[in-house]
Amino acid sequence: MTERLAIVGLGGSLARTSRSLAALRVALDGAAEAGATTTLLDLRELDLPMYNPDHEGEPPPAASTLMEACYGANGMLWSSPMYQGTISGAFKNALDWLRLLGGRDPAFLHDKVVGLISAAGGTHGLQAINTMEFAIRALRAWAVPYVVPVASAARVFDRDGRIHDDVVEQQLRTLGGEVVRVAHRFAADDSLHRASECEQAAERVLAAA
């Protein structure tokens, strides 16, 4: 029997009513329907302290929970509200704590598959998606091309987190399933998980220069 993949959802906001968290829950449902086990890391419940490089030797328990869940996942779903044209401070703070995974082997989120969601109050949400894509590259992960920027999120989700837009719901469930599909491809190819892959790629580039 094929082992079920682990998909971790990271996101939400510090607000009691978080549309980005509601969107993340729907996408995680899509991942579960595609056969994965899912874990939700709600930033409000996680209650991370601000990242401080001086604490890298002994990260606080919340940061350790975040890091171990993300490092152990086959794939992830990220969801942030869009504040001032970019991701929220709380979401960026969570990504900052993932710097501590740089000393692992392989480092950071090497070859993990990530699906991206943003929840905007207005009509545009791609700016937050674009910011997350920069972070994904820095963490050595892969973003699936399919993304879901939820515009006018207050109309899509009510105050209890229920979704009232069938099209957006299908998009979010599709994203969850897409992360599982691509993560299966990565998991099936052992060559993608060599710890020395980045060093070998750099050597090939130097040799060709």
N, C-alpha and C positions, 0 to 999 in steps of 0.2 A: 504494500500500500504506500502510495506517495505521501511523504510528510507534508502537512499543511504549512503554507508559508505564513510568516508573522508580519502583519502590517500594523504600523504604529501611526496614529493620528496625533499631530501636534498643533495646537492652536487655541483659538478663542480669544477673548479679551478679558479685561478685569471687570467689565460691567456684568451686573446680574443677568441682564438680557443681552446675550451675545449672538448676533446673527452669524458671525463667522464660525462660532462653535456649533450652532444648529446646522450650518452647511457641512461642517466636518463630520458630524454624526451621520448625515445622509450618505456622504461618500464612503464612510466606514461600513455602512450597511451594504453598499454596493460591493465592497471588497469581501465582506462576509458571504454575500450571495455567490461570489466567484470562488468560494472555497477556502478563503484565508481565515486565520485567527486574527482578531483585532484587539488593539489596546488603545484607549483614549488618554492622552496627556492634556488635560484641561489646564491652561495656564493660570486660571484663577484659583483652581484647587491646588495646583502645584506650588504656588506662592514662592517663586524663586527670589532669592535676594539679588541685588544688582551684582553683575559680574565684576569681580575684582581680581586682577592677576596675582595679587599677594596671597590669595586663597587657593591657588592652583594645587598646592601640595596636599591640602586637606579640604576638598570641596564639601559644602554643606549637604545634608541628606537629600534635600530636594534636587540639588544639582546632580548628585550621584544617581538618583532615580531616573532623571531625564537622560543622562548619558548612557546608562546601562540599557535602558529600553530602546533608545535610538540605535545604539551599537549592535544590539542583538536582533534588530529587525531585518527582514528581507527587503522591505519596502516601506515607504512612508507617505503620508498625506499631510501637507502643511496648509493651514488656513489662517489668514490674518485679516483683520479689518484694515481698511485703507484710511490712514490718518495723514492729512497734509500731503497727499500725493505719494505716500510710501507706506511701508509696513508699520505696525504699532511699535512703541518702545518696548512693551512687554515681550513681543515676539522676537524682536532683535536681541533682547537680553538673553532669551533662551538660546538663540543661535550662538551668542558670544560664549556661553558656557560650553558649547560643543567644541570649542578650541582645545579643551583639555583632552580630547580624543586624539590629538596629534601625536601623542607618544605611543599609541597602540600600533599593533602590526597585524593587519594593515591599518594605516592611519585614517583618522576622521571617519567619514561615512563612505569609505571606499566601495564603489560599484553598487551602492544602494539606489533603488529606483524611487523617485519622488514625484507625486502628483500635487499640483498647485491650485489653491483656491483663494480668492479674495472676496471680501464683502464690502461694498462701497455704499455710502449714503446717496451718492449721485449716480450719474450715468456711465462713469468710467471706473474700471478697476484694474486695468492692465499695468498701471505704474507699480502697484504693489507686487503683482506677478513678476514683473521685470526685476525688481529688487531681489526677490527670492531666488530668481535664476542666477544672479551674481553669486549669492551665498552658496547655492548648490555647487557651482563650479569650484569655489574655494574649498568646500568640504569634500571634493572629489566624488560627488554623487552624480546621478543622471536624472534630469527632469524629463518626464514623458511629454511629447509635443502637445498633447491635448490638455488644455487648462480651462478652468471655470472661474471667470471673474463675474461675480454676482452683482449686478447693478441694482440700485434702488432696493437694497436688501430689506428695508422696513416694510416694503409692500410684498415681498416674497415670503417672509417669515413673520409670524405674529409674536407677541410678547412671551408666549410660552414655547417658542421654538418650533412650532408647527409650520410646515411649508405649504404654501397655497399657490404654487406655480408648477404645473405638471412638467413643463418643458425644462425648467431649472432642476427639478427633482431628477428627471431622467439624465440630465447632463452630469449631475453629481454622482449618481449611481454608476454611470458609464465610466467616469474618471476612476472610481474605486476599483471597478473591474479591470480597467486598463492597467493600473499599477500592478495588480495581481498577474495579469497576462505577461507583462514585460518582466516582472520579477521572476516568474517561472523560467523564462528564457535565460536570464542571467544565472539562476540557480543550477540550470542544467549544463552549463558550460564551465567546467573547472578552470579553464585557462583564464577566465576573467577575474579569478580571485587570487592570483599569484601576488604575494607581498612585494615582490621585486619588479612588478610590471611597470611602475612609473620610472624606476631607475633604468630599466632596459629600454624603454621608449626614449628617455633622454639620451642614452648612449647612441641609439640609432640616429637621432637627430644630429648629434655632434659628428658622427661618422660621415653623414651625408653632406655636412656643411663644407 
